[in-house]
Amino acid sequence: ETFTQLLLALAIAILLIYMVMASQFESLMHPLVIMFTIPLAAIGVVWILLILGKTISLVSMMGIIILSGIAVSNGIVMVDFINQLREVGKPLHDAIIEGCKTRLRPVIITAGATIMGMIPMAFFPGADNAQMSPMALTVVGGLISATFLTLFIIPVVYQYADRLGEWIKHHFKRAIA
């Protein structure tokens, strides 16, 4: 029953994250692009739990909820900067390339700081935080995969989402006219 409640909390957290981003970006498409970071983080969670022989527990599920909020921050940093470049008039491809180059260091530094902060709790659990080790493991594993995959996957998803948005605008404009 508690596991079901945590799954519901995860779904609500993801929905709230999407709603906040949709209002910030004033778009429905860009938050969807950013939300692709959550499955990318899930890859790391699965791998670290498999490698270390751990299972998904209630504590690791709390880590997944925390991770869903942290993982999207990298996507927000990248997509927001690409949008700023597009508003200035940069072409799509150039904005994506420059946005990825410019935001590479901030993405790695913020994720690295979080990962380094969680490593002691994840891998050196003392008597005080032995219960929280699975939570830290899920955050570390998920954030490692989300960070590196975000740098490669999110620009591609952004490009396809932009093309899809243009296609929708073109076809709906023609259908209305």
C-alpha positions as CSV (number, residue, x, y, z in Angstrom):
1,E,0.0,0.0,0.0
2,T,2.8,2.4,0.8
3,F,4.6,1.5,-2.4
4,T,1.4,2.4,-4.3
5,Q,1.2,5.7,-2.5
6,L,4.8,6.5,-3.4
7,L,4.0,5.7,-7.1
8,L,1.1,8.1,-6.9
9,A,3.4,10.7,-5.3
10,L,5.8,10.2,-8.2
11,A,3.1,10.7,-10.7
12,I,1.9,13.8,-9.0
13,A,5.4,15.1,-8.7
14,I,6.0,14.6,-12.5
15,L,2.6,16.2,-13.3
16,L,3.4,19.2,-11.1
17,I,6.9,19.6,-12.6
18,Y,5.4,19.6,-16.1
19,M,2.7,22.1,-15.1
20,V,5.3,24.5,-13.6
21,M,7.5,24.2,-16.7
22,A,4.6,24.7,-19.0
23,S,3.7,27.9,-17.3
24,Q,7.3,29.1,-17.2
25,F,8.0,28.3,-20.9
26,E,4.5,29.2,-22.0
27,S,4.7,26.1,-24.2
28,L,3.5,22.6,-24.0
29,M,6.2,21.1,-26.3
30,H,9.3,22.3,-24.5
31,P,8.4,20.9,-21.1
32,L,7.8,17.6,-22.9
33,V,11.3,17.7,-24.3
34,I,12.7,18.4,-20.8
35,M,10.6,15.6,-19.3
36,F,12.6,13.1,-21.4
37,T,15.3,13.5,-18.8
38,I,13.3,11.4,-16.3
39,P,13.4,8.2,-18.4
40,L,17.1,8.9,-19.0
41,A,17.6,9.0,-15.2
42,A,15.6,5.8,-14.8
43,I,18.2,4.0,-16.9
44,G,20.9,4.9,-14.4
45,V,18.7,3.9,-11.5
46,V,18.1,0.5,-12.9
47,W,21.8,0.0,-13.8
48,I,23.1,1.0,-10.4
49,L,20.6,-1.1,-8.5
50,L,21.4,-4.1,-10.8
51,I,25.2,-3.7,-10.5
52,L,25.1,-3.4,-6.7
53,G,22.5,-6.1,-6.3
54,K,19.9,-3.9,-4.6
55,T,16.2,-3.8,-5.1
56,I,13.7,-1.0,-5.4
57,S,12.5,-0.3,-1.8
58,L,10.5,2.4,-0.3
59,V,13.6,4.4,0.5
60,S,14.9,4.0,-3.1
61,M,11.5,5.1,-4.3
62,M,11.8,8.3,-2.3
63,G,15.2,8.7,-4.1
64,I,13.4,8.3,-7.5
65,I,10.9,11.1,-6.5
66,I,13.8,13.4,-5.5
67,L,15.7,12.5,-8.7
68,S,12.7,13.4,-10.9
69,G,13.0,16.9,-9.7
70,I,16.8,17.1,-9.9
71,A,17.1,15.5,-13.3
72,V,14.9,18.0,-15.1
73,S,17.1,20.9,-14.0
74,N,19.8,19.9,-16.6
75,G,17.2,19.9,-19.3
76,I,15.7,23.2,-18.2
77,V,19.2,24.8,-18.3
78,M,19.8,23.6,-21.8
79,V,16.4,24.1,-23.4
80,D,16.0,27.6,-21.9
81,F,19.3,28.7,-23.3
82,I,18.5,27.2,-26.7
83,N,15.1,29.1,-26.6
84,Q,17.0,32.3,-25.8
85,L,19.3,31.9,-28.7
86,R,16.3,31.2,-31.0
87,E,14.6,34.3,-29.8
88,V,17.6,36.4,-30.8
89,G,17.3,34.9,-34.3
90,K,19.7,32.0,-34.4
91,P,18.7,29.1,-36.7
92,L,17.6,25.9,-35.0
93,H,20.7,23.9,-35.6
94,D,23.1,26.7,-34.7
95,A,21.2,27.4,-31.5
96,I,21.3,23.8,-30.4
97,I,25.0,23.5,-31.1
98,E,25.9,26.7,-29.3
99,G,23.4,26.0,-26.5
100,C,25.0,22.6,-25.8
101,K,28.5,24.0,-25.9
102,T,27.7,26.9,-23.6
103,R,25.7,24.9,-21.1
104,L,27.9,21.9,-20.9
105,R,30.0,23.1,-18.0
106,P,27.1,24.4,-15.9
107,V,25.2,21.1,-16.4
108,I,28.2,19.0,-15.5
109,I,29.1,21.2,-12.5
110,T,25.7,21.2,-10.9
111,A,25.1,17.5,-11.5
112,G,28.7,16.7,-10.2
113,A,28.1,18.7,-7.1
114,T,24.9,16.8,-6.3
115,I,26.6,13.5,-7.1
116,M,29.6,14.2,-4.9
117,G,27.3,15.3,-2.1
118,M,25.4,12.0,-2.3
119,I,28.4,9.6,-2.6
120,P,29.3,9.5,1.1
121,M,25.7,8.6,1.9
122,A,25.4,6.1,-0.9
123,F,28.6,4.2,-0.6
124,F,29.8,4.8,3.0
125,P,26.7,4.4,5.0
126,G,27.4,4.8,8.7
127,A,25.1,3.8,11.5
128,D,23.3,7.1,11.2
129,N,22.4,6.9,7.4
130,A,22.4,3.2,6.6
131,Q,18.7,3.4,6.0
132,M,19.1,6.2,3.4
133,S,21.8,4.5,1.3
134,P,19.4,3.2,-1.3
135,M,17.9,6.7,-1.7
136,A,21.4,8.2,-2.3
137,L,22.3,5.3,-4.7
138,T,19.2,5.9,-6.8
139,V,20.0,9.7,-7.0
140,V,23.6,9.1,-7.9
141,G,22.9,6.4,-10.5
142,G,20.0,8.3,-12.0
143,L,21.8,11.6,-12.1
144,I,25.0,10.2,-13.7
145,S,22.9,8.7,-16.6
146,A,20.6,11.7,-16.8
147,T,23.4,14.1,-17.1
148,F,25.4,12.4,-19.8
149,L,22.4,11.2,-21.8
150,T,20.8,14.7,-21.5
151,L,23.8,16.2,-23.3
152,F,23.2,14.0,-26.3
153,I,19.5,13.0,-26.3
154,I,17.8,16.3,-25.3
155,P,19.2,18.3,-28.3
156,V,18.0,15.6,-30.7
157,V,14.5,15.5,-29.1
158,Y,14.4,19.3,-29.1
159,Q,15.1,19.3,-32.8
160,Y,12.4,16.8,-33.6
161,A,9.9,18.5,-31.3
162,D,10.6,21.8,-33.1
163,R,10.0,20.2,-36.4
164,L,6.8,18.5,-35.2
165,G,5.6,21.9,-33.8
166,E,6.3,23.6,-37.2
167,W,4.5,20.7,-39.0
168,I,1.5,21.1,-36.7
169,K,1.4,24.9,-37.2
170,H,1.6,24.5,-40.9
171,H,-1.1,21.9,-41.2
172,F,-3.5,23.5,-38.8
173,K,-3.1,26.9,-40.3
174,R,-3.9,25.4,-43.7
175,A,-6.9,23.5,-42.3
176,I,-8.3,26.6,-40.7
177,A,-7.8,28.8,-43.7
